[in-house]
């Protein structure tokens, strides 16, 4: 599905995402169990329940998800959003399409029903890997090694750094001191990068 653009931004975007995850018709109902946001991307665990008892197969109508004793299951939905010139829009997809955006939190993933969909399994794995990377902590004095060297504006290609926390005005900042040349560097998105403690 493509983008749907609204002429106005919803008053509360979370409520709009919840509305988009909710339905009630002759075949069943659906509602969000958990909604989470990472920047302009929203993740939702959506519960789907049939209008009548458990399905005989123990699987949802697509055959991708295992159903529980009520015949219901929970899947992940991903909403890309944009806002500009007073307009707001979204593009939605579910986990079986294997979205590129894979930063759903572990607590959301824990709510999802077992699935056999390969794209969904891959997406869940990428989300878990991101959650594991994001959960790491750095403290002053730690030494880390990046999986691949970074090239900096001074031309250096570096891979190993000692972490230092320094005062910067009223706040603290993290400085990466190269163990290779002693230089002081800034590394963006460190928690999203592949690195190990030494």
Buried (B, 14 or more C-beta within 10 A) or exposed (E): EEEEEEEEBBEEBBEBBBEBBEEEEEEBBBBBEBBBBBEEBBBBBBBBBBEEEEBEEEBBEEEBBEBBEEBBBBBBBBBBBEBEEEEBBBBBBBBBBBBEBBBBBEEBBEBBBEBEBEBBBEBBEBBBEBBEBEEEEBEEEBEBBBEEEBEBEEEBEBBBBBBBEEEEEEEEEBBBBBBEEEEEBEBEEBEEBEBEEE
